[in-house]
């Protein structure tokens, strides 16, 4: 490798507030691979909740701040497919009126969802599992249909020492989160979730992996409520095992 | 359930639908089957993706010069001896059809499946005028017997199990009926045969109309479309103005993907091409042919944010894959067109106020856009609708206040950190072992069915600021 790779972590609001251990795992995984990680201070949220509910002026203000935070980053690594999609696909258009279209495009071009950064940028696919056993993988909607990524997380899980990846029936179907959708139509959201979790439990996996904090909030919350033995974890938490 | 239930809030309508065990069974079976069939159809069709792009491009280009293509279509239909009518509204369309029926002395009208005539509520208007409409598509026949409305764009009786249909036939036709789809079909066929022969008027929609030949194209599976267009003396086709395609070459592109998207068939069983009334020397066909071009809010959207919704082929693929539609079915939406595309069409036909709640009846998962044969970006337009609902202050003020406050917090890291601290303090009474199982006020909408993790004792950014790196 020529020179040391540098990456900035955009931890996201859900990652910061509810799942700090995911950010910790990402930092450890990247540092173990020799990447110099920084976390630009003063991060809040990508603005997706505002954008999706139609508050675009407000979302643009948040987006403008985020772009300035990461303007000097070589790579921006994001633990959630939905937030990565927001940066990559919505920021440039959202910020063009404010004359920030170009810097937004530059940041967008350097932004990667975590699994994509490992596989596509670093070219690393061999890890040791921190959570051995049978696992299954849920495709997050924005990662799958927004960023068209279904391979990278699976490649990492297939090669992960100590785990066995089993297919999740209906893996590409929504978990019912959808941001404010989950509380606007909680009954519908919960029924979608119940069907997802029934599929998850039928796989016999002890661990449900996803690459989006939103899905983990929804599916993890559902699993805990059912007192399920299945744990919902972010991919980074599995990849964070120490090689023997 | 019908439009009459709009007095009940959408969330309640959805809730009742989810408590209907028959509906749940019917929906799961049907949508799962259609998803699989569609997937298989495209997996065995490598040209599919390129054809979808091409179909979309044709729609884009056609709508750019819609006036030109419509003029060509009108000229050719008239040249063939047909009569063309323009209806700006549902009301105009209804009176055009009723007038034709009256003038020709029609007492009974047989209909093949048509969403456009559902949209204009034609059956009620015919009944009021003393003309009996008879639906001849099996699904439509079933829901007409049941006095209901379609709950799906292509399978109108998707909400009924075969047992329910047998009960309905027993009750309405007053004879014993076995709950076997083949038996049920045979009974309907027998009942309908007579009607085809008696009817004076045949009413259809149009899947496409080819401008440069004046051909109206009907895509059906049961053969009823052929009877409707050839047996009665008069044929009226009602079609949304966006259904025009320039040429037969274009038509082929759409036919190659329509049935695959809808039912997973390579082609539908019947593709009927109708060119004007019966000409001298022809053995069959109607004496009169009328084409009703329906605007009803479409032209206004040609340059509007919902423009792409006019590309819709009415295949229903977006309904089958939609996680919301799959839980609540079509009736809960409350309008003629259900599902993701239905929300956009409802906004187009009824205005933004009608979709205040429906605009949020989506997790924005994107499955609809993925399944759409012409790749309509439905989630994107739902977001646009939400924006319109907020901007025009149609959204409740409480909600707008919550989002403005959220925006304030997210744009200011100081406030954000304060909010995190406040959250940690306020969650204390509700937190047990790192999880929250019940919360007051609207927050309970989450915790009633799902745990919520607590706001971390130290957020990631707080840990990073103090530790500057983490080792194991």
HADDOCK unambig.tbl for C-alpha pairs under 7 A between the chains (distance, minus, plus):
assign (segid A and resid 16 and name CA) (segid B and resid 459 and name CA) 5.24 0.50 0.50
assign (segid A and resid 16 and name CA) (segid B and resid 460 and name CA) 4.72 0.50 0.50
assign (segid A and resid 16 and name CA) (segid B and resid 461 and name CA) 6.39 0.50 0.50
assign (segid A and resid 17 and name CA) (segid B and resid 455 and name CA) 5.25 0.50 0.50
assign (segid A and resid 17 and name CA) (segid B and resid 456 and name CA) 5.70 0.50 0.50
assign (segid A and resid 17 and name CA) (segid B and resid 459 and name CA) 5.17 0.50 0.50
assign (segid A and resid 17 and name CA) (segid B and resid 460 and name CA) 6.96 0.50 0.50
assign (segid A and resid 18 and name CA) (segid B and resid 453 and name CA) 6.19 0.50 0.50
assign (segid A and resid 18 and name CA) (segid B and resid 454 and name CA) 6.39 0.50 0.50
assign (segid A and resid 18 and name CA) (segid B and resid 455 and name CA) 5.15 0.50 0.50
assign (segid A and resid 18 and name CA) (segid B and resid 456 and name CA) 5.55 0.50 0.50
assign (segid A and resid 20 and name CA) (segid B and resid 459 and name CA) 5.83 0.50 0.50
assign (segid A and resid 20 and name CA) (segid B and resid 460 and name CA) 4.42 0.50 0.50
assign (segid A and resid 23 and name CA) (segid B and resid 460 and name CA) 6.57 0.50 0.50
assign (segid A and resid 24 and name CA) (segid B and resid 470 and name CA) 6.54 0.50 0.50
assign (segid A and resid 28 and name CA) (segid B and resid 470 and name CA) 6.14 0.50 0.50
assign (segid A and resid 28 and name CA) (segid B and resid 471 and name CA) 6.55 0.50 0.50
assign (segid A and resid 42 and name CA) (segid B and resid 413 and name CA) 5.26 0.50 0.50
assign (segid A and resid 43 and name CA) (segid B and resid 413 and name CA) 6.59 0.50 0.50
assign (segid A and resid 44 and name CA) (segid B and resid 410 and name CA) 5.63 0.50 0.50
assign (segid A and resid 44 and name CA) (segid B and resid 413 and name CA) 6.16 0.50 0.50
assign (segid A and resid 44 and name CA) (segid B and resid 416 and name CA) 6.64 0.50 0.50
assign (segid A and resid 45 and name CA) (segid B and resid 410 and name CA) 6.21 0.50 0.50
assign (segid A and resid 50 and name CA) (segid B and resid 403 and name CA) 6.89 0.50 0.50
assign (segid A and resid 52 and name CA) (segid B and resid 383 and name CA) 5.75 0.50 0.50
assign (segid A and resid 53 and name CA) (segid B and resid 383 and name CA) 6.53 0.50 0.50
assign (segid A and resid 53 and name CA) (segid B and resid 386 and name CA) 5.95 0.50 0.50
assign (segid A and resid 53 and name CA) (segid B and resid 387 and name CA) 6.90 0.50 0.50
assign (segid A and resid 54 and name CA) (segid B and resid 383 and name CA) 5.66 0.50 0.50
assign (segid A and resid 54 and name CA) (segid B and resid 384 and name CA) 6.56 0.50 0.50
assign (segid A and resid 54 and name CA) (segid B and resid 386 and name CA) 4.92 0.50 0.50
assign (segid A and resid 54 and name CA) (segid B and resid 387 and name CA) 3.74 0.50 0.50
assign (segid A and resid 54 and name CA) (segid B and resid 390 and name CA) 6.69 0.50 0.50
assign (segid A and resid 55 and name CA) (segid B and resid 387 and name CA) 6.22 0.50 0.50
assign (segid A and resid 58 and name CA) (segid B and resid 407 and name CA) 5.66 0.50 0.50
assign (segid A and resid 61 and name CA) (segid B and resid 411 and name CA) 6.52 0.50 0.50
assign (segid A and resid 62 and name CA) (segid B and resid 410 and name CA) 6.36 0.50 0.50
assign (segid A and resid 62 and name CA) (segid B and resid 411 and name CA) 5.03 0.50 0.50
assign (segid A and resid 141 and name CA) (segid B and resid 365 and name CA) 5.20 0.50 0.50
assign (segid A and resid 141 and name CA) (segid B and resid 366 and name CA) 6.82 0.50 0.50
assign (segid A and resid 142 and name CA) (segid B and resid 365 and name CA) 6.99 0.50 0.50
assign (segid A and resid 145 and name CA) (segid B and resid 366 and name CA) 6.41 0.50 0.50
assign (segid A and resid 174 and name CA) (segid B and resid 323 and name CA) 6.83 0.50 0.50
assign (segid A and resid 174 and name CA) (segid B and resid 365 and name CA) 6.02 0.50 0.50
assign (segid A and resid 176 and name CA) (segid B and resid 363 and name CA) 6.45 0.50 0.50
assign (segid A and resid 177 and name CA) (segid B and resid 363 and name CA) 6.61 0.50 0.50
assign (segid A and resid 178 and name CA) (segid B and resid 363 and name CA) 4.05 0.50 0.50
assign (segid A and resid 178 and name CA) (segid B and resid 364 and name CA) 6.28 0.50 0.50
assign (segid A and resid 181 and name CA) (segid B and resid 360 and name CA) 6.60 0.50 0.50
assign (segid A and resid 181 and name CA) (segid B and resid 362 and name CA) 6.89 0.50 0.50
assign (segid A and resid 181 and name CA) (segid B and resid 363 and name CA) 5.75 0.50 0.50
assign (segid A and resid 182 and name CA) (segid B and resid 446 and name CA) 6.98 0.50 0.50
assign (segid A and resid 183 and name CA) (segid B and resid 445 and name CA) 5.18 0.50 0.50
assign (segid A and resid 183 and name CA) (segid B and resid 446 and name CA) 5.71 0.50 0.50
assign (segid A and resid 185 and name CA) (segid B and resid 11 and name CA) 6.48 0.50 0.50
assign (segid A and resid 186 and name CA) (segid B and resid 445 and name CA) 5.91 0.50 0.50
assign (segid A and resid 186 and name CA) (segid B and resid 446 and name CA) 6.75 0.50 0.50
assign (segid A and resid 187 and name CA) (segid B and resid 15 and name CA) 6.82 0.50 0.50
assign (segid A and resid 188 and name CA) (segid B and resid 324 and name CA) 6.72 0.50 0.50
assign (segid A and resid 188 and name CA) (segid B and resid 327 and name CA) 6.68 0.50 0.50
assign (segid A and resid 190 and name CA) (segid B and resid 449 and name CA) 6.67 0.50 0.50
assign (segid A and resid 192 and name CA) (segid B and resid 323 and name CA) 6.67 0.50 0.50
assign (segid A and resid 221 and name CA) (segid B and resid 450 and name CA) 4.69 0.50 0.50
assign (segid A and resid 221 and name CA) (segid B and resid 451 and name CA) 4.24 0.50 0.50
assign (segid A and resid 221 and name CA) (segid B and resid 452 and name CA) 5.67 0.50 0.50
assign (segid A and resid 222 and name CA) (segid B and resid 449 and name CA) 6.94 0.50 0.50
assign (segid A and resid 222 and name CA) (segid B and resid 450 and name CA) 4.72 0.50 0.50
assign (segid A and resid 222 and name CA) (segid B and resid 451 and name CA) 6.41 0.50 0.50
assign (segid A and resid 224 and name CA) (segid B and resid 451 and name CA) 6.22 0.50 0.50
assign (segid A and resid 225 and name CA) (segid B and resid 450 and name CA) 5.56 0.50 0.50
assign (segid A and resid 225 and name CA) (segid B and resid 451 and name CA) 5.54 0.50 0.50
